[in-house]
Amino acid sequence: MIDAPQAGDSQTTDPRLAEHRLIWREKPVLREIYSDYYRRMARACRPGATLEIGGGSGNFKEFAPDVVSTDILATPWLDAVADAQALPFSDKSFDNIVLLDVLHHIERPARFFDEACRLLKPNGRIVLIEPGITPVSNFFFTHFHPEPVDMTADPLLEGPLAEGRDAFDANQGIPSLLFGRDKTRFTARFTGLKIIRVQRLSLFAYPLSGGFRKWSLVPAVLVPVLLKVESVLLPLLGPLMGFRLFVVLEKNGN
Ligand SMILES: C[S@@+](CC[C@H](N)C(=O)[O-])C[C@H]1O[C@@H](n2cnc3c(N)ncnc32)[C@H](O)[C@@H]1O
């Protein structure tokens, strides 16, 4: 099933991924919040073979040990190097494809969804958690986050790939555009995929934690309580201030 270049060694690992791995180990508040994301993703998967795209620091394996974890950048802790836009796996080889914070880094998301349709078995799922743009999160992402938010972009743009694009180039608006403003275009373009969940997550704990930055304004011990409070408030406050979008798509049964 796997015919992909193997991941690299510690000499060739991108320093940003090495740093993320270190922060994951040393920042309990980050682990609390991301563990909630990983558990939600694992629960949304169907039984069977799972492929992770953009695995980065490689933490999903703690929650789904049999996952095949890949990234466009080589690291010793992932299973293979793979570009989401041209995946080195055979047709109908996976039951699930999971991505955490990756879709908004992919230059041509439409190429990824074409590849996902090819790789998934009938009824297979794409499970992703991404930045979600709401009035409040847009303010914070725009002013306090290094990655841009461009809500005027066309997330379904086709065309050639740019030379020398960096793996961390991004538009945090892409997931909200695809599953919000451009949802009708998305479903018309990908008739073999059904959107079965679009849910807002993350009100306070995630922005207060500082994510992968070294600071945090909330102690790890408070996170489980905050997440419980958030789950009650999300139906009301999610559209106004949710920082995350949890999306599940299912391939049709043919
Ligand atoms: C923000 S990091 C997220 C890493 C990891 N999923 C996590 O949450 O810790 C984005 C990851 O996407 C990867 N990436 C960017 N473009 C990609 C592409 N076209 N195909 C596969 N991975 C890609 C980057 O190399 C990076 O590891």
PDBQT file of the ligand as one rigid body, heavy atoms in Angstrom, charges set to zero:
ROOT
HETATM    1  C1  LIG A 301       0.684  23.889  11.498  1.00  0.00    +0.000 C 
HETATM    2  S1  LIG A 301       1.523  22.428  11.080  1.00  0.00    +0.000 S 
HETATM    3  C2  LIG A 301       0.479  21.222  11.836  1.00  0.00    +0.000 C 
HETATM    4  C3  LIG A 301       1.241  19.981  12.215  1.00  0.00    +0.000 C 
HETATM    5  C4  LIG A 301       0.459  18.946  13.004  1.00  0.00    +0.000 C 
HETATM    6  N1  LIG A 301      -0.687  18.449  12.257  1.00  0.00    +0.000 N 
HETATM    7  C5  LIG A 301       0.058  19.503  14.343  1.00  0.00    +0.000 C 
HETATM    8  O1  LIG A 301      -1.110  19.889  14.489  1.00  0.00    +0.000 OA
HETATM    9  O2  LIG A 301       0.904  19.590  15.208  1.00  0.00    +0.000 OA
HETATM   10  C6  LIG A 301       1.161  22.239   9.364  1.00  0.00    +0.000 C 
HETATM   11  C7  LIG A 301       1.839  21.028   8.757  1.00  0.00    +0.000 C 
HETATM   12  O3  LIG A 301       1.368  20.860   7.420  1.00  0.00    +0.000 OA
HETATM   13  C8  LIG A 301       2.451  20.449   6.619  1.00  0.00    +0.000 C 
HETATM   14  N2  LIG A 301       2.116  20.750   5.206  1.00  0.00    +0.000 N 
HETATM   15  C9  LIG A 301       2.070  21.956   4.590  1.00  0.00    +0.000 A 
HETATM   16  N3  LIG A 301       1.746  21.806   3.295  1.00  0.00    +0.000 NA
HETATM   17  C10 LIG A 301       1.567  20.482   3.079  1.00  0.00    +0.000 A 
HETATM   18  C11 LIG A 301       1.231  19.688   1.945  1.00  0.00    +0.000 A 
HETATM   19  N4  LIG A 301       1.010  20.253   0.738  1.00  0.00    +0.000 N 
HETATM   20  N5  LIG A 301       1.170  18.361   2.082  1.00  0.00    +0.000 NA
HETATM   21  C12 LIG A 301       1.401  17.764   3.283  1.00  0.00    +0.000 A 
HETATM   22  N6  LIG A 301       1.733  18.450   4.402  1.00  0.00    +0.000 NA
HETATM   23  C13 LIG A 301       1.808  19.797   4.310  1.00  0.00    +0.000 A 
HETATM   24  C14 LIG A 301       3.620  21.261   7.165  1.00  0.00    +0.000 C 
HETATM   25  O4  LIG A 301       4.854  20.731   6.800  1.00  0.00    +0.000 OA
HETATM   26  C15 LIG A 301       3.339  21.195   8.672  1.00  0.00    +0.000 C 
HETATM   27  O5  LIG A 301       3.960  20.087   9.276  1.00  0.00    +0.000 OA
ENDROOT
TORSDOF 0
